[in-house]
């Protein structure tokens, strides 16, 4: 990446002279780099980064409340009712929905053509304000208007007017953000190089998010409101939730390529092949509107069509990139201190994502293997985006993370989540049901108890890893800012 902010007459960042002067031949390795960071893009990206950090810190605080809600004596001081599930809903929504949308906003803001007038700049900041206000409202609703906690897939809900209003505000910000990302992106250009392939990946992730929002709106129009809350929200979010997974997966693939490039690795794929893999993943997301056209939203066929599209598109697009990234990482030795956290993040990400995918192949029926699969894949994405944040900090005017804590953090978070999902899968083998807690789990054997105990230990390590990520990033923000990329330091 570079920090050259010179623009063309159309407002597109120019490539640096050195990059234009270097001849490109068939043997020249592709450089997978994100768009240059402009002054406007840097300011906006910083705002989205702060929202992402706030979401992770908030989810961590609610994870602590989850423990306190099950602690005798202390739980009497918490709001009445089933506060455990209330805290769990907000924890999941902050750590998945808000965190991912904020990181998407950060990356898409770097890929926007600059807007010249002050009024236009207000327009590009409005999604950040709306998403921030919505996220804060969702967190506050847990204390002031919790309602019934509904553990729906993809977007758990508090069935209260306050939480729904906050979610609507957040959704308005997300819609505005996606429309901006699709309307004013930096063009790929006539020659597809590594940077162009990554731009296409960012474009594709925004389009996938647009399809997801269309699916949410479609479900909102056709799902009967007379259904019980659990069934209503489950059907409402099923189609759009599956489409959103393509958005997060595409961003993860972009992150993998950037991190490997930043570590000095050479991905053994041409930019055109990478673009083709992104295109396959994008094409698969259009199974979503087909499912709505072909089947009733409440039918089994509708649900299975979404699942099939995600498995096919994800498998075909991801498998070649997993192999290519591993081949690029294999020969790396003696990395500079600022590069070691990036390698740790990409390796931990791949470990969790692949583990989640393998567990998904073993699912039969409804048990805790399902959240084990989901946690593995979604945490794999989270780790990749954490690594990408580390990589982008120098571009945003901050110091590059370095030191043992920055290297340990991805592994602590990743190993904690791996233990968590192994415990869930272990328990799932005994038939322990999902989305239950306490006595409702009905743990009869020592194997079931051991599995759930391993899950708890892993979850605790993952919570610590999440807090360490925020600590590493905030320390880098407070350190002396650096000029340039800051990735060429020798060991």
C-alpha positions as CSV (number, residue, x, y, z in Angstrom):
1,X,0.0,0.0,0.0
2,X,1.0,3.6,-0.3
3,X,0.1,7.0,1.1
4,X,0.3,9.0,-2.1
5,X,-2.9,11.1,-2.1
6,X,-2.4,12.7,-5.5
7,X,-5.7,12.5,-7.4
8,X,-6.7,12.3,-11.1
9,X,-9.2,14.9,-12.4
10,X,-11.9,12.3,-11.7
11,X,-10.9,12.1,-8.0
12,X,-9.3,8.7,-8.2
13,X,-6.0,8.2,-6.4
14,X,-3.0,8.0,-8.7
15,X,-0.5,5.2,-8.6
16,X,2.9,6.3,-7.3
17,X,5.5,7.1,-10.0
18,X,7.7,4.2,-8.9
19,X,4.9,1.7,-9.4
20,X,4.1,3.1,-12.9
21,X,7.8,3.0,-14.0
22,X,8.2,-0.7,-13.1
23,X,7.7,-2.9,-16.1
24,X,5.1,-5.6,-15.7
25,X,5.9,-8.9,-17.2
26,X,4.5,-12.4,-17.0
27,X,7.0,-13.3,-14.4
28,X,6.4,-10.2,-12.2
29,X,4.6,-11.3,-9.0
30,X,1.2,-9.6,-8.5
31,X,1.0,-7.1,-5.6
32,X,-2.3,-7.4,-3.8
33,X,-2.7,-3.9,-2.3
34,X,-5.7,-1.9,-1.1
35,X,-6.4,1.5,-2.6
36,X,-4.2,4.4,-1.6
37,X,-5.4,6.2,1.5
38,X,-6.6,9.8,0.8
39,X,-6.9,12.5,3.5
40,X,-10.7,12.3,3.5
41,X,-10.7,8.5,3.4
42,X,-8.3,8.4,6.4
43,X,-10.5,10.6,8.5
44,X,-13.6,8.6,7.7
45,X,-11.9,5.3,8.2
46,X,-10.7,6.4,11.6
47,X,-14.3,7.0,12.6
48,X,-15.4,3.5,11.5
49,X,-12.4,2.0,13.4
50,X,-13.5,3.7,16.6
51,X,-17.0,2.3,16.1
52,X,-15.5,-1.2,15.6
53,X,-13.4,-0.9,18.7
54,X,-16.4,0.3,20.7
55,X,-18.4,-2.7,19.5
56,X,-15.8,-5.1,20.6
57,X,-15.3,-3.5,24.0
58,X,-19.1,-3.3,24.5
59,X,-19.5,-7.0,23.5
60,X,-16.7,-7.8,26.0
61,X,-18.4,-6.0,28.8
62,X,-21.7,-7.8,28.0
63,X,-19.8,-11.1,28.1
64,X,-18.7,-10.2,31.7
65,X,-22.3,-9.5,32.5
66,X,-23.2,-12.9,31.1
67,X,-21.0,-14.4,33.8
68,X,-22.3,-12.1,36.5
69,X,-25.9,-12.9,35.5
70,X,-25.2,-16.5,36.5
71,X,-23.4,-15.7,39.8
72,X,-25.5,-16.1,42.9
73,X,-25.8,-12.9,44.9
74,X,-24.4,-10.6,42.2
75,X,-27.2,-11.4,39.8
76,X,-29.6,-9.7,42.2
77,X,-28.1,-6.4,41.4
78,X,-28.7,-6.8,37.6
79,X,-32.0,-5.9,35.9
80,X,-34.8,-8.4,36.6
81,X,-36.0,-11.1,34.3
82,X,-33.9,-13.3,32.1
83,X,-30.9,-11.0,31.9
84,X,-28.5,-13.8,30.9
85,X,-30.3,-14.1,27.5
86,X,-30.7,-10.4,27.2
87,X,-27.0,-9.8,27.7
88,X,-26.2,-12.7,25.3
89,X,-28.4,-11.0,22.6
90,X,-26.5,-7.7,22.8
91,X,-23.1,-9.4,23.1
92,X,-23.7,-11.3,19.8
93,X,-25.1,-8.3,18.0
94,X,-22.2,-6.1,19.0
95,X,-19.5,-8.6,18.4
96,X,-20.8,-9.8,15.0
97,X,-23.3,-7.4,13.4
98,X,-21.9,-4.0,14.5
99,X,-18.2,-5.1,14.4
100,X,-18.5,-6.4,10.9
101,X,-20.5,-3.5,9.5
102,X,-18.0,-1.1,11.1
103,X,-15.0,-2.9,9.5
104,X,-16.8,-3.0,6.2
105,X,-17.4,0.8,6.5
106,X,-13.6,1.2,7.2
107,X,-12.6,-0.7,4.1
108,X,-15.3,0.7,1.8
109,X,-14.4,4.3,2.9
110,X,-10.9,3.6,1.6
111,X,-12.4,2.6,-1.7
112,X,-14.6,5.7,-2.2
113,X,-14.0,8.4,-4.7
114,X,-13.5,11.7,-2.8
115,X,-16.4,14.1,-2.5
116,X,-15.4,17.7,-2.9
117,X,-18.1,19.8,-1.2
118,X,-18.6,20.1,2.6
119,X,-22.2,19.0,2.1
120,X,-21.0,15.8,0.3
121,X,-18.6,15.0,3.1
122,X,-21.5,15.2,5.5
123,X,-23.3,12.7,3.4
124,X,-20.5,10.1,3.6
125,X,-20.3,10.6,7.4
126,X,-24.0,10.1,8.0
127,X,-23.9,6.3,7.9
128,X,-21.3,6.3,10.6
129,X,-23.4,8.5,12.9
130,X,-26.5,6.4,12.3
131,X,-24.7,3.1,12.9
132,X,-23.1,4.5,16.0
133,X,-26.4,5.8,17.4
134,X,-28.1,2.5,16.6
135,X,-25.4,0.4,18.2
136,X,-25.6,2.6,21.4
137,X,-29.3,2.3,21.4
138,X,-29.2,-1.5,21.2
139,X,-26.8,-1.7,24.2
140,X,-28.9,0.7,26.3
141,X,-32.1,-1.2,25.5
142,X,-30.7,-4.2,27.5
143,X,-31.1,-2.1,30.7
144,X,-34.1,0.2,30.0
145,X,-36.3,-1.8,27.6
146,X,-35.1,-5.4,27.3
147,X,-38.4,-7.2,26.4
148,X,-38.2,-10.8,25.6
149,X,-34.8,-12.2,24.4
150,X,-35.2,-14.1,21.1
151,X,-32.2,-16.2,20.1
152,X,-32.8,-16.0,16.3
153,X,-30.1,-17.0,13.9
154,X,-27.9,-14.2,12.5
155,X,-29.5,-11.3,14.4
156,X,-30.7,-12.2,17.9
157,X,-33.4,-9.8,19.1
158,X,-34.8,-8.2,22.1
159,X,-38.5,-8.0,21.3
160,X,-39.0,-4.5,22.6
161,X,-39.9,-1.2,21.0
162,X,-36.6,0.4,22.1
163,X,-34.4,-2.3,20.7
164,X,-36.3,-2.5,17.4
165,X,-36.1,1.3,17.0
166,X,-32.3,1.2,17.6
167,X,-31.9,-1.6,15.1
168,X,-33.9,0.4,12.5
169,X,-31.5,3.3,13.0
170,X,-28.5,1.0,12.6
171,X,-30.1,-0.6,9.5
172,X,-30.7,2.8,8.0
173,X,-27.0,3.6,8.4
174,X,-26.0,0.3,7.0
175,X,-28.2,0.8,3.9
176,X,-26.8,4.3,3.4
177,X,-23.3,2.9,3.7
178,X,-23.9,0.1,1.1
179,X,-25.5,2.5,-1.4
180,X,-22.4,4.8,-1.1
181,X,-20.1,1.9,-1.5
182,X,-21.9,0.8,-4.7
183,X,-22.4,4.3,-6.1
184,X,-18.9,5.9,-5.7
185,X,-16.2,3.2,-5.7
186,X,-12.7,3.7,-7.0
187,X,-12.9,2.0,-10.5
188,X,-10.9,-1.2,-11.1
189,X,-9.3,0.2,-14.3
190,X,-8.7,-1.4,-17.7
191,X,-5.8,-3.6,-16.5
192,X,-6.6,-6.2,-13.8
193,X,-3.6,-6.2,-11.5
194,X,-3.4,-7.2,-7.9
195,X,-4.8,-3.9,-6.6
196,X,-7.6,-4.1,-9.2
197,X,-8.5,-7.6,-8.1
198,X,-8.8,-6.5,-4.4
199,X,-11.0,-3.5,-5.5
200,X,-13.3,-6.0,-7.2
201,X,-13.4,-8.0,-4.0
202,X,-14.5,-4.8,-2.1
203,X,-17.1,-4.0,-4.8
204,X,-18.4,-7.6,-4.6
205,X,-18.7,-7.5,-0.8
206,X,-20.8,-4.3,-1.1
207,X,-23.0,-5.9,-3.8
208,X,-23.5,-8.9,-1.5
209,X,-24.5,-6.6,1.3
210,X,-27.0,-5.0,-1.0
211,X,-28.5,-8.4,-1.8
212,X,-28.7,-9.1,1.9
213,X,-30.5,-5.9,2.6
214,X,-32.9,-6.6,-0.2
215,X,-33.6,-10.1,1.3
216,X,-34.3,-8.5,4.7
217,X,-36.7,-6.1,3.2
218,X,-38.4,-8.9,1.1
219,X,-38.8,-11.0,4.3
220,X,-40.2,-8.0,6.2
221,X,-42.9,-7.6,3.5
222,X,-44.0,-11.3,3.3
223,X,-43.4,-12.9,6.7
224,X,-46.7,-13.0,8.7
225,X,-46.5,-10.8,11.8
226,X,-48.9,-13.1,13.5
227,X,-46.2,-15.7,14.0
228,X,-44.7,-16.2,17.5
229,X,-41.6,-14.0,18.0
230,X,-39.1,-16.9,17.8
231,X,-40.5,-18.2,14.5
232,X,-41.0,-14.7,13.1
233,X,-37.5,-13.5,13.6
234,X,-35.9,-16.8,12.6
235,X,-37.7,-16.7,9.2
236,X,-37.2,-12.9,8.9
237,X,-33.4,-13.0,9.1
238,X,-32.7,-16.4,7.4
239,X,-32.3,-15.3,3.8
240,X,-30.5,-12.0,4.4
241,X,-28.3,-13.6,7.1
242,X,-27.0,-16.1,4.6
243,X,-26.3,-13.4,2.0
244,X,-24.4,-11.4,4.6
245,X,-22.0,-14.3,5.1
246,X,-20.8,-13.7,1.5
247,X,-20.1,-10.1,2.4
248,X,-18.0,-11.1,5.4
249,X,-16.3,-14.0,3.6
250,X,-15.3,-11.7,0.7
251,X,-13.8,-9.2,3.1
252,X,-11.9,-12.1,4.8
253,X,-10.4,-13.2,1.5
254,X,-9.3,-9.6,0.7
255,X,-7.7,-9.5,4.2
256,X,-5.8,-12.8,3.7
257,X,-4.3,-11.5,0.4
258,X,-3.3,-8.2,1.9
259,X,-1.8,-9.7,5.0
260,X,0.2,-12.3,3.0
261,X,1.5,-9.5,0.7
262,X,2.4,-7.4,3.7
263,X,4.4,-10.2,5.2
264,X,6.4,-10.5,2.0
265,X,4.7,-13.6,0.6
266,X,4.0,-14.3,-3.0
267,X,0.5,-15.6,-3.7
268,X,0.8,-18.2,-6.6
269,X,-2.4,-17.0,-8.2
270,X,-2.7,-14.4,-11.0
271,X,-5.0,-11.3,-10.3
272,X,-7.4,-12.6,-13.0
273,X,-7.8,-16.0,-11.1
274,X,-8.3,-14.1,-7.9
275,X,-10.9,-11.9,-9.5
276,X,-12.6,-15.1,-10.9
277,X,-12.8,-16.6,-7.4
278,X,-14.4,-13.4,-6.1
279,X,-16.8,-13.5,-9.0
280,X,-17.9,-17.1,-8.2
281,X,-18.6,-16.0,-4.6
282,X,-20.5,-13.0,-5.8
283,X,-22.5,-15.0,-8.3
284,X,-23.5,-17.5,-5.6
285,X,-25.1,-14.7,-3.5
286,X,-27.8,-14.3,-6.2
287,X,-29.2,-17.7,-5.2
288,X,-30.8,-15.5,-2.5
289,X,-33.4,-13.7,-4.6
290,X,-34.0,-17.0,-6.6
291,X,-34.9,-18.7,-3.3
292,X,-37.5,-16.0,-2.6
293,X,-38.9,-16.3,-6.1
294,X,-39.1,-20.1,-6.2
295,X,-40.2,-21.0,-2.6
296,X,-42.3,-19.6,0.2
297,X,-40.1,-18.1,2.9
298,X,-41.4,-20.4,5.5
299,X,-40.8,-23.6,3.5
300,X,-38.0,-26.1,4.1
301,X,-37.0,-25.7,0.4
302,X,-36.4,-22.0,0.9
303,X,-34.1,-22.6,3.9
304,X,-32.2,-25.4,2.1
305,X,-31.7,-23.3,-1.0
306,X,-29.9,-20.6,1.0
307,X,-27.7,-23.2,2.7
308,X,-26.8,-24.9,-0.6
309,X,-25.8,-21.6,-2.2
310,X,-23.6,-20.7,0.7
311,X,-21.9,-24.1,0.7
312,X,-21.3,-24.2,-3.0
313,X,-20.1,-20.6,-3.5
314,X,-18.1,-20.5,-0.4
315,X,-16.4,-23.9,-1.0
316,X,-15.4,-23.2,-4.7
317,X,-14.2,-19.7,-4.0
318,X,-12.4,-20.3,-0.7
319,X,-10.5,-23.6,-1.2
320,X,-8.1,-22.4,-3.9
321,X,-7.3,-19.3,-1.9
322,X,-6.7,-21.3,1.3
323,X,-4.1,-23.4,-0.5
324,X,-2.5,-20.4,-2.2
325,X,-2.2,-18.5,1.0
326,X,-0.6,-21.5,2.8
327,X,1.9,-21.9,0.0
328,X,2.8,-18.2,0.2
329,X,3.2,-18.4,4.0
330,X,5.2,-21.6,4.1
331,X,8.7,-20.3,3.3
332,X,8.5,-17.2,5.6
333,X,11.3,-17.1,8.2
334,X,12.7,-14.3,10.4
335,X,10.0,-11.7,9.8
336,X,10.4,-8.1,11.0
337,X,8.6,-7.3,14.3
338,X,5.8,-5.4,12.6
339,X,5.0,-8.3,10.3
340,X,4.8,-11.0,12.9
341,X,1.3,-10.0,14.2
342,X,0.0,-10.1,10.6
343,X,1.3,-13.6,10.1
344,X,-0.2,-14.7,13.4
345,X,-3.6,-13.2,12.5
346,X,-3.8,-14.8,9.0
347,X,-2.7,-18.3,10.3
348,X,-5.1,-18.2,13.3
349,X,-7.9,-17.0,10.9
350,X,-7.4,-19.9,8.5
351,X,-7.2,-22.4,11.4
352,X,-10.6,-21.3,12.8
353,X,-12.3,-20.9,9.4
354,X,-11.2,-24.3,8.2
355,X,-12.2,-25.9,11.5
356,X,-15.6,-24.4,11.3
357,X,-16.0,-25.6,7.8
358,X,-15.0,-29.2,8.7
359,X,-17.5,-29.2,11.6
360,X,-20.2,-28.0,9.3
361,X,-19.9,-31.2,7.3
362,X,-20.7,-33.3,10.4
363,X,-24.0,-31.5,11.4
364,X,-27.0,-33.7,11.7
365,X,-30.1,-32.4,13.4
366,X,-30.3,-29.4,15.8
367,X,-27.5,-29.5,18.4
368,X,-24.5,-27.5,19.5
369,X,-22.5,-28.6,16.5
370,X,-24.4,-25.8,14.6
371,X,-23.0,-23.0,16.8
372,X,-19.6,-24.7,16.8
373,X,-19.6,-24.5,13.0
374,X,-20.8,-20.9,13.0
375,X,-18.4,-19.8,15.7
376,X,-15.4,-21.3,13.8
377,X,-16.2,-19.6,10.6
378,X,-17.3,-16.3,12.0
379,X,-14.2,-16.1,14.3
380,X,-12.0,-17.0,11.3
381,X,-13.4,-13.9,9.6
382,X,-13.0,-11.8,12.7
383,X,-9.3,-12.7,13.1
384,X,-8.6,-11.9,9.5
385,X,-10.2,-8.5,9.9
386,X,-8.3,-7.9,13.2
387,X,-5.1,-8.6,11.3
388,X,-6.2,-6.2,8.6
389,X,-6.7,-3.5,11.2
390,X,-3.2,-4.1,12.4
391,X,-2.0,-3.7,8.8
392,X,-4.0,-0.5,8.2
393,X,-3.0,1.4,11.4
394,X,0.1,2.9,9.8
395,X,-2.0,4.0,6.8
396,X,-4.3,5.8,9.1
397,X,-1.5,7.7,10.7
398,X,-1.0,5.5,13.8
399,X,2.0,3.4,14.9
400,X,2.3,-0.2,13.6
401,X,1.5,-2.8,16.4
402,X,4.6,-4.7,17.4
403,X,5.8,-6.7,20.4
404,X,4.9,-10.0,22.0
405,X,1.4,-8.9,23.0
406,X,0.5,-8.1,19.4
407,X,1.7,-11.6,18.3
408,X,0.1,-13.5,21.1
409,X,-3.3,-11.8,20.8
410,X,-4.5,-13.5,17.6
411,X,-3.3,-16.9,18.9
412,X,-5.0,-16.4,22.3
413,X,-8.2,-15.3,20.7
414,X,-8.0,-18.1,18.1
415,X,-7.0,-20.9,20.4
416,X,-9.7,-19.8,22.9
417,X,-12.3,-20.0,20.2
418,X,-11.0,-23.3,18.9
419,X,-11.3,-24.8,22.4
420,X,-14.8,-23.3,22.6
421,X,-16.0,-24.9,19.4
422,X,-14.3,-28.3,20.2
423,X,-16.2,-28.3,23.5
424,X,-19.4,-27.5,21.7
425,X,-18.8,-30.2,19.1
426,X,-17.9,-32.7,21.9
427,X,-21.1,-31.9,23.7
428,X,-23.0,-32.0,20.4
429,X,-21.9,-35.6,20.0
430,X,-23.8,-36.4,23.2
431,X,-26.9,-34.6,21.9
432,X,-26.6,-31.4,24.0
433,X,-29.1,-28.9,22.6
434,X,-28.2,-25.4,21.4
435,X,-29.3,-22.1,22.8
436,X,-29.9,-23.4,26.3
437,X,-28.1,-22.7,29.6
438,X,-28.0,-23.8,33.2
439,X,-30.3,-26.6,34.2
440,X,-31.9,-26.5,30.7
441,X,-28.8,-28.1,29.3
442,X,-29.6,-31.4,31.1
443,X,-26.0,-32.5,31.4
444,X,-26.1,-36.2,32.5
445,X,-22.7,-37.7,31.8
446,X,-19.1,-36.7,32.6
447,X,-18.4,-36.4,28.9
448,X,-21.2,-33.8,28.5
449,X,-19.9,-31.9,31.5
450,X,-16.3,-32.0,30.3
451,X,-17.3,-30.8,26.8
452,X,-19.2,-27.8,28.2
453,X,-16.4,-27.1,30.6
454,X,-13.9,-27.0,27.8
455,X,-16.3,-24.7,25.9
456,X,-16.4,-22.3,28.9
457,X,-12.6,-22.2,29.3
458,X,-12.2,-21.5,25.6
459,X,-14.8,-18.7,25.7
460,X,-12.9,-17.1,28.6
461,X,-9.6,-17.2,26.7
462,X,-11.4,-15.7,23.7
463,X,-12.8,-12.9,25.8
464,X,-9.3,-12.0,27.0
465,X,-8.1,-12.2,23.4
466,X,-10.7,-9.7,22.3
467,X,-9.8,-7.2,25.0
468,X,-6.1,-7.6,24.1
469,X,-6.9,-6.7,20.5
470,X,-8.5,-3.4,21.7
471,X,-5.6,-2.8,24.0
472,X,-3.0,-3.4,21.2
473,X,-4.9,-1.1,18.8
474,X,-5.4,1.7,21.4
475,X,-1.7,1.5,22.4
476,X,-0.8,1.9,18.7
477,X,-3.1,4.9,18.4
478,X,-1.6,6.6,21.4
479,X,2.0,6.0,20.3
480,X,3.9,8.4,18.1
481,X,2.5,8.4,14.6
482,X,4.6,7.1,11.8
483,X,5.2,8.3,8.3
484,X,5.0,6.0,5.3
485,X,3.9,2.4,5.3
486,X,6.2,1.3,8.1
487,X,6.4,-2.3,6.9
488,X,9.9,-2.4,5.5
489,X,11.7,-2.7,8.9
490,X,14.4,-5.3,9.0
491,X,14.4,-8.0,11.7
